[in-house]
Amino acid sequence: ATLGALCGLSCIALSHSFWQLVASFALYASCVSSIVTLVDSVTLTHTSEGHGSYARIRLWGSIGFIASSMGFGYAVSKIDRRAVVVPIFLMSLLAVWSAASLARIRSATRQGPKPSFTAAKDLWRKPEIRIFLMATAAHWIACAPYHGSLALHVTAMGLSPSVISQSAALAVGSEVLVMLSWPWWSRRFTVRTLLIMSFAASAGRWFLMSRANSAAELALAACFHGLTFGVFYLACIDWMVKYTPASLRASGQALYAAATYGVGGMVGFVVSGRVYDAIGGHALFGWAAL
């Protein structure tokens, strides 16, 4: 999966047309999506045996994101070919190292139904999982303007590119705080309540974005990311663990990723891109809030 993702990244650096980029990203995405579900499954198996908590391990991904986004934002003043090729090379080195490290972990066998497409379909037939996945996909559709159009929106407002990195770092910083304090959250609220809180916070955050006209206002909205993604992501993991047999943990994570980030992301990015072109960023975030 890692080698396939690296091939996709390498093709991005060699692309010179829209459809070459589409093919490169398709190869990259089809491979990298499975990496996330496999890593989540390995981590959940590890923590279920009493080795720490999922949130404390996952927060290192957020810390890495802060370091890379801030470094990239301040190191790059112009997006040119070098700004694409150099990060791809550095990410490739890290990806190979990570894959080699994780490949040494022995897989654990679990009692229960064996992974299969039939077993995955049986998970989908559970009403509590089906409704949950429809809700998470809708939430991710509403998040698409932020993930896909923030840079365009900031540039159109005439603000510095560093504002994008600052907003991203603040957003993920709030996410790290949530992950560090997750035992507090999970003890005091049910998973259902946490999801409702996350959805409500998203509506408020996108409403603020629809009104924001300065770097300070964008920074304020970014601080809601701990709720809109941190609480959302960890609550989703807890929900799928609750309703998925241990032997189908990777299948359950794959189903969640496919419905939320696959279907939700595809619909959200296509729709938000067209709406952005038609009515602009402020109005787009207003519709996201609605």
C-alpha positions as CSV (number, residue, x, y, z in Angstrom):
1,A,0.0,0.0,0.0
2,T,2.9,2.4,0.8
3,L,4.7,1.6,-2.4
4,G,1.5,2.3,-4.4
5,A,1.0,5.6,-2.6
6,L,4.6,6.6,-3.4
7,C,4.0,5.8,-7.0
8,G,1.0,8.0,-7.0
9,L,3.0,10.8,-5.3
10,S,5.8,10.5,-7.9
11,C,3.3,10.7,-10.8
12,I,1.9,14.0,-9.3
13,A,5.4,15.5,-9.6
14,L,5.5,14.4,-13.3
15,S,2.0,15.5,-14.2
16,H,1.5,18.3,-16.8
17,S,-2.3,18.2,-17.3
18,F,-5.5,18.0,-15.4
19,W,-6.3,14.4,-16.2
20,Q,-2.7,13.3,-15.4
21,L,-3.2,14.8,-12.0
22,V,-6.5,13.1,-11.6
23,A,-5.0,9.7,-12.4
24,S,-2.0,10.3,-10.1
25,F,-4.3,11.3,-7.2
26,A,-6.6,8.4,-7.9
27,L,-3.6,5.9,-7.6
28,Y,-2.4,7.7,-4.5
29,A,-5.8,7.9,-2.8
30,S,-6.7,4.2,-3.5
31,C,-3.5,3.1,-1.7
32,V,-3.2,5.6,1.1
33,S,-6.9,5.1,2.2
34,S,-6.1,1.5,3.1
35,I,-3.0,2.5,5.1
36,V,-5.1,4.6,7.4
37,T,-7.5,1.8,8.1
38,L,-4.7,-0.7,8.7
39,V,-2.9,1.6,11.1
40,D,-6.1,2.3,13.0
41,S,-6.7,-1.4,13.3
42,V,-3.2,-2.2,14.5
43,T,-3.4,0.6,17.0
44,L,-6.8,-0.5,18.3
45,T,-5.6,-4.0,18.7
46,H,-2.5,-2.7,20.6
47,T,-4.6,-0.5,23.0
48,S,-7.2,-3.3,23.6
49,E,-4.4,-5.3,25.2
50,G,-3.8,-2.5,27.7
51,H,-1.0,-0.6,26.0
52,G,-1.9,3.0,26.4
53,S,-4.9,4.7,24.7
54,Y,-5.8,5.3,21.0
55,A,-6.1,9.0,21.5
56,R,-2.6,9.4,23.0
57,I,-1.1,7.5,20.1
58,R,-3.2,9.3,17.4
59,L,-2.2,12.7,18.7
60,W,1.3,12.3,17.3
61,G,-0.2,12.4,13.8
62,S,-1.6,15.8,14.7
63,I,1.7,17.0,16.1
64,G,3.4,15.9,12.9
65,F,0.8,17.8,10.9
66,I,1.4,21.0,12.9
67,A,5.1,20.8,12.4
68,S,4.9,20.1,8.6
69,S,2.2,22.7,7.9
70,M,3.9,25.5,9.9
71,G,7.3,24.6,8.4
72,F,5.9,24.5,4.8
73,G,3.9,27.7,5.3
74,Y,6.9,29.8,6.4
75,A,9.4,28.2,4.1
76,V,7.4,28.6,0.9
77,S,6.3,32.0,-0.4
78,K,5.6,30.8,-3.9
79,I,3.9,27.6,-5.1
80,D,6.1,26.3,-7.9
81,R,7.5,23.0,-9.1
82,R,10.2,22.9,-6.3
83,A,7.5,23.4,-3.7
84,V,5.8,20.2,-4.9
85,V,8.8,18.0,-5.6
86,V,10.8,18.6,-2.4
87,P,7.9,17.8,0.0
88,I,7.0,14.7,-2.0
89,F,10.6,13.5,-1.7
90,L,10.7,14.1,2.0
91,M,7.3,12.4,2.6
92,S,8.5,9.4,0.5
93,L,11.5,8.9,2.8
94,L,9.2,9.1,5.9
95,A,6.6,6.8,4.4
96,V,9.2,4.1,3.6
97,W,10.6,4.4,7.2
98,S,7.1,4.1,8.7
99,A,6.1,1.1,6.5
100,A,9.4,-0.7,7.4
101,S,8.7,-0.1,11.1
102,L,5.1,-1.2,11.1
103,A,5.8,-4.2,8.9
104,R,7.7,-5.8,11.9
105,I,4.5,-5.9,14.0
106,R,3.0,-9.4,14.2
107,S,-0.7,-9.6,13.4
108,A,-3.1,-10.9,16.1
109,T,-5.7,-13.5,15.4
110,R,-9.2,-12.9,16.8
111,Q,-12.2,-15.1,17.4
112,G,-15.3,-14.3,15.4
113,P,-16.5,-14.0,11.8
114,K,-13.7,-14.0,9.2
115,P,-13.2,-10.8,7.1
116,S,-15.1,-11.0,3.9
117,F,-17.3,-8.8,1.7
118,T,-20.3,-10.6,3.1
119,A,-19.2,-9.8,6.7
120,A,-18.8,-6.1,5.7
121,K,-22.3,-6.1,4.2
122,D,-23.6,-7.6,7.4
123,L,-22.1,-4.6,9.3
124,W,-23.8,-2.2,6.9
125,R,-27.1,-3.9,7.5
126,K,-27.0,-3.0,11.2
127,P,-29.4,0.0,11.6
128,E,-27.2,1.7,14.2
129,I,-24.1,1.5,11.9
130,R,-26.0,2.5,8.7
131,I,-27.6,5.6,10.3
132,F,-24.2,6.5,11.9
133,L,-22.4,6.3,8.6
134,M,-25.0,8.4,6.9
135,A,-24.6,11.1,9.6
136,T,-20.8,11.0,9.4
137,A,-20.8,11.3,5.6
138,A,-23.2,14.4,5.9
139,H,-20.8,15.9,8.5
140,W,-17.8,15.4,6.2
141,I,-19.7,17.0,3.2
142,A,-20.2,20.1,5.4
143,C,-16.4,20.1,6.2
144,A,-15.4,19.9,2.6
145,P,-15.3,23.7,2.0
146,Y,-12.6,24.0,4.8
147,H,-10.5,21.1,3.6
148,G,-10.8,22.0,-0.1
149,S,-11.2,25.7,-0.4
150,L,-9.5,27.4,2.6
151,A,-6.4,28.3,0.6
152,L,-8.5,29.7,-2.2
153,H,-10.6,31.6,0.2
154,V,-7.7,33.1,2.1
155,T,-5.9,34.1,-1.2
156,A,-9.1,35.7,-2.5
157,M,-9.4,37.8,0.7
158,G,-5.9,39.2,0.0
159,L,-4.3,37.6,3.1
160,S,-0.8,36.2,3.4
161,P,-0.2,32.4,2.6
162,S,1.1,32.1,6.2
163,V,-2.4,32.7,7.4
164,I,-3.3,29.3,6.0
165,S,-0.5,27.6,8.0
166,Q,-1.4,29.6,11.1
167,S,-5.0,28.6,10.9
168,A,-4.1,24.9,10.2
169,A,-1.7,24.9,13.2
170,L,-4.2,26.4,15.5
171,A,-6.9,24.0,14.3
172,V,-4.7,20.9,14.8
173,G,-3.4,22.3,18.1
174,S,-6.9,22.3,19.5
175,E,-7.3,18.8,18.1
176,V,-4.2,17.7,20.1
177,L,-5.6,19.2,23.3
178,V,-8.8,17.1,22.8
179,M,-6.8,14.0,22.2
180,L,-4.6,14.6,25.3
181,S,-7.8,15.1,27.4
182,W,-9.9,12.3,25.8
183,P,-10.2,10.2,29.0
184,W,-12.0,13.2,30.5
185,W,-14.4,13.5,27.5
186,S,-15.2,9.8,27.2
187,R,-15.9,9.5,31.0
188,R,-18.4,12.4,31.1
189,F,-20.3,12.0,27.8
190,T,-21.8,9.2,25.8
191,V,-20.5,8.7,22.3
192,R,-23.9,9.8,20.9
193,T,-23.7,13.1,22.9
194,L,-20.1,13.7,21.7
195,L,-21.2,13.3,18.1
196,I,-24.1,15.8,18.6
197,M,-21.6,18.2,20.2
198,S,-19.3,17.8,17.2
199,F,-22.0,18.4,14.6
200,A,-23.3,21.5,16.5
201,A,-19.8,22.9,16.8
202,S,-19.3,22.4,13.0
203,A,-22.4,24.5,12.3
204,G,-21.1,27.3,14.5
205,R,-17.6,27.1,13.0
206,W,-18.7,27.4,9.4
207,F,-21.1,30.3,10.4
208,L,-18.1,32.1,11.8
209,M,-16.1,31.4,8.6
210,S,-18.9,32.9,6.6
211,R,-18.5,36.1,8.5
212,A,-14.7,36.2,8.9
213,N,-12.7,38.8,7.0
214,S,-9.4,38.9,8.9
215,A,-6.7,36.6,10.1
216,A,-7.8,36.9,13.7
217,E,-11.4,35.9,12.9
218,L,-10.1,32.9,10.9
219,A,-7.9,31.9,13.8
220,L,-10.9,32.0,16.2
221,A,-12.9,29.8,13.9
222,A,-9.9,27.4,13.6
223,C,-10.0,26.8,17.4
224,F,-13.3,24.9,16.9
225,H,-11.4,22.2,15.1
226,G,-10.8,20.2,18.3
227,L,-14.6,19.7,18.4
228,T,-15.4,19.4,14.7
229,F,-12.6,16.9,14.0
230,G,-10.9,15.8,17.2
231,V,-14.1,14.9,19.1
232,F,-15.7,13.7,15.9
233,Y,-12.9,11.3,14.9
234,L,-12.4,9.8,18.3
235,A,-16.1,9.4,18.9
236,C,-16.4,7.6,15.6
237,I,-13.6,5.2,16.4
238,D,-15.4,4.4,19.8
239,W,-18.7,3.9,18.0
240,M,-17.2,1.4,15.4
241,V,-15.3,-0.5,18.2
242,K,-18.6,-0.8,20.1
243,Y,-20.6,-2.2,17.2
244,T,-17.9,-4.1,15.3
245,P,-16.5,-7.6,16.3
246,A,-12.8,-7.6,17.0
247,S,-12.1,-9.9,14.1
248,L,-13.7,-7.4,11.7
249,R,-12.0,-4.3,13.1
250,A,-10.1,-3.5,10.0
251,S,-13.3,-4.1,7.9
252,G,-15.3,-1.8,10.2
253,Q,-12.7,0.9,9.9
254,A,-12.6,0.5,6.1
255,L,-16.4,0.8,6.0
256,Y,-16.3,3.9,8.1
257,A,-13.5,5.5,6.0
258,A,-15.3,4.6,2.7
259,A,-18.6,6.1,3.7
260,T,-17.3,9.2,5.6
261,Y,-14.1,10.3,3.8
262,G,-14.8,8.4,0.5
263,V,-18.4,9.1,-0.3
264,G,-18.7,12.2,1.9
265,G,-15.4,13.6,0.6
266,M,-16.2,13.0,-3.0
267,V,-19.7,14.6,-2.8
268,G,-18.4,17.4,-0.6
269,F,-15.4,18.4,-2.7
270,V,-17.3,18.3,-6.0
271,V,-20.2,20.3,-4.7
272,S,-18.2,22.8,-2.7
273,G,-15.8,23.4,-5.7
274,R,-18.7,24.3,-8.0
275,V,-20.5,26.4,-5.3
276,Y,-17.3,28.3,-4.6
277,D,-16.9,29.2,-8.2
278,A,-20.5,30.3,-8.4
279,I,-21.0,32.3,-5.2
280,G,-17.6,32.7,-3.5
281,G,-16.1,31.5,-0.2
282,H,-18.2,33.4,2.4
283,A,-21.5,32.2,1.0
284,L,-20.1,28.7,0.6
285,F,-19.3,28.5,4.3
286,G,-22.8,29.8,5.1
287,W,-24.3,26.9,3.2
288,A,-21.9,24.5,5.0
289,A,-23.2,25.8,8.3
290,L,-26.8,25.3,7.2
